[in-house]
Amino acid sequence: RKTKTCTKNKKISDSITKKRRPILMESDEDLSEWLIENNEPRYRAGQIFDWMYGRWRLNPEKMTNLPKNLRAKLADSFSFASTSLVHHIGSGEDTEKLLISLEDGAAIEAVIIRTPDSVNPRTTFCLSTQVGCPVGCVFCASGAKGLERDLTTAEIIEQLLSCCSIAGTRPDNIVFMGIGEPLL
């Protein structure tokens, strides 16, 4: 079963990779090389990653400290996001659920949990690691169809960045549960 799943994941990953531009967040080395090849200073990589990881912005048009022509070239050369937010439930006061669509049409969930303790308020992000789940617990709908695939690194990071953007803060805690069993 494990070999079959790995083979299936590789086929899905390969087919996704062949159909799209490289995802920028998967390798900072690719960006540095690309900047040099496009006659841009290497320090621009730091500016770009600051927008992505510091300000949670995955749209190059919003990266206003970059020249417009560089923003256009980035948009043409890289994919900044392989996921999209489909549905957002919650008020922003306690728990918010995000339904996120993946490039292959699968959907996952992420959850923002705020604990408004007056002494130690916390924000926790609950992130998914798999599409479906192989465990099949009787109380959980996630495993009803079984495991479809593991998420890519970029898909997991994009959940984190989406949660940061919606919550307006970095998390105090990250819990890997949601859809899938992360320790498998």
C-alpha positions in Angstrom: 0.0 0.0 0.0 2.8 2.5 0.9 4.6 1.9 -2.4 1.4 2.3 -4.3 0.7 5.6 -2.6 4.2 6.9 -3.2 4.0 6.0 -6.9 0.6 7.7 -7.2 1.9 10.8 -5.4 4.9 11.0 -7.8 2.7 10.7 -10.8 0.4 13.5 -9.6 3.4 15.7 -8.7 5.0 15.1 -12.1 1.8 15.9 -14.0 1.3 19.1 -12.0 4.9 20.2 -12.5 4.8 19.6 -16.3 1.6 21.8 -16.6 2.7 24.9 -14.7 5.4 27.4 -14.2 7.8 26.7 -11.3 6.4 27.6 -7.9 8.6 30.4 -6.5 8.5 29.3 -2.9 9.9 25.8 -3.6 13.4 27.0 -4.1 15.3 30.3 -3.4 18.2 29.0 -5.4 16.0 29.1 -8.6 15.1 32.7 -7.9 18.7 33.8 -7.4 19.7 32.1 -10.6 16.8 33.6 -12.4 17.5 37.1 -11.2 21.1 36.9 -12.4 20.0 35.5 -15.8 17.6 38.4 -16.1 20.2 41.1 -15.2 18.6 41.9 -11.9 20.6 42.4 -8.6 20.7 39.4 -6.3 19.4 41.4 -3.4 15.9 41.5 -5.1 15.5 37.9 -3.9 15.4 39.1 -0.3 12.9 41.8 -1.2 10.7 39.2 -2.9 10.9 36.7 0.0 10.1 39.5 2.5 6.8 40.1 0.6 6.0 36.4 0.6 7.1 35.3 4.1 7.1 38.6 6.0 4.0 40.3 4.6 2.1 37.2 3.3 1.7 38.6 -0.2 1.9 36.1 -3.1 0.9 38.5 -5.9 3.9 40.2 -7.6 1.8 43.2 -8.5 1.6 44.0 -4.8 5.4 44.0 -4.3 5.6 47.8 -4.7 9.3 48.2 -3.9 10.2 46.2 -7.1 10.3 47.8 -10.5 7.1 47.2 -12.5 9.0 45.5 -15.3 10.5 43.0 -12.8 7.0 42.4 -11.3 5.7 41.6 -14.8 8.7 39.2 -15.5 8.2 37.4 -12.2 4.5 36.9 -12.9 5.3 35.5 -16.4 8.1 33.2 -15.1 6.8 31.9 -11.8 3.7 30.7 -10.1 3.3 32.4 -6.8 0.5 30.2 -5.5 -0.7 26.7 -6.4 -3.7 26.9 -4.1 -6.8 29.2 -3.8 -9.1 30.0 -1.0 -12.6 28.7 -1.9 -14.6 29.3 1.3 -13.9 31.1 4.6 -16.2 30.6 7.6 -15.8 32.5 10.9 -15.9 35.9 12.4 -12.2 36.5 13.2 -12.9 36.3 17.0 -12.4 32.7 17.8 -12.3 29.9 15.1 -12.2 30.3 11.3 -12.2 27.5 8.8 -10.7 27.8 5.4 -11.5 25.5 2.4 -8.6 25.6 0.0 -8.6 24.3 -3.5 -5.4 22.6 -4.9 -4.2 22.8 -8.4 -5.3 19.3 -9.2 -8.9 20.0 -8.1 -8.6 18.4 -4.6 -9.7 20.4 -1.6 -8.3 20.6 2.0 -9.1 22.5 5.1 -7.0 24.8 7.4 -8.3 26.3 10.7 -7.3 29.4 12.6 -8.0 29.1 16.3 -7.8 32.1 18.6 -7.6 31.6 22.3 -8.4 35.1 23.8 -6.9 34.5 27.2 -6.3 37.9 28.9 -2.9 36.8 30.2 -1.6 34.7 27.4 -3.7 35.1 24.1 -2.7 32.6 21.4 -3.3 32.0 17.8 -3.1 28.4 16.5 -3.1 27.3 12.9 -4.3 23.8 12.1 -2.9 22.7 8.8 -3.6 19.7 6.6 -0.8 17.5 5.3 -2.7 15.1 3.0 -5.7 15.0 0.7 -7.8 12.3 2.4 -6.5 10.1 5.1 -5.6 6.4 5.2 -6.6 5.7 8.8 -10.4 5.6 8.3 -11.5 6.6 11.8 -15.2 6.0 12.1 -15.8 9.5 13.6 -14.0 11.4 10.9 -15.2 12.3 7.4 -11.7 13.0 6.1 -10.8 9.3 5.7 -14.1 8.2 4.0 -12.5 8.1 0.6 -9.0 7.0 1.8 -5.7 8.7 1.1 -5.4 10.5 -2.3 -2.0 12.0 -1.8 0.4 13.9 0.4 0.6 17.6 0.0 3.6 19.3 -1.5 5.8 21.5 0.6 4.4 24.6 -1.3 0.8 23.5 -0.6 1.5 23.3 3.1 3.4 26.6 3.2 0.6 28.3 1.2 -1.9 27.2 3.9 0.4 28.8 6.5 0.6 32.1 4.5 -3.1 32.2 3.9 -3.8 31.8 7.6 -1.2 34.5 8.4 -2.8 36.9 5.9 -6.4 36.3 7.2 -5.4 36.3 10.9 -3.1 39.3 10.4 -0.4 37.7 12.5 2.0 34.8 12.7 0.8 31.8 14.7 1.9 31.1 18.3 1.3 27.4 17.6 1.0 25.2 14.5 -0.8 21.9 14.6 -0.5 19.4 11.8 -3.9 17.7 11.7 -6.9 18.7 9.8 -7.0 16.4 6.8 -4.4 13.6 6.9 -2.3 12.0 9.6 1.0 14.0 9.6 3.1 11.4 11.4 2.5 8.9 8.6 
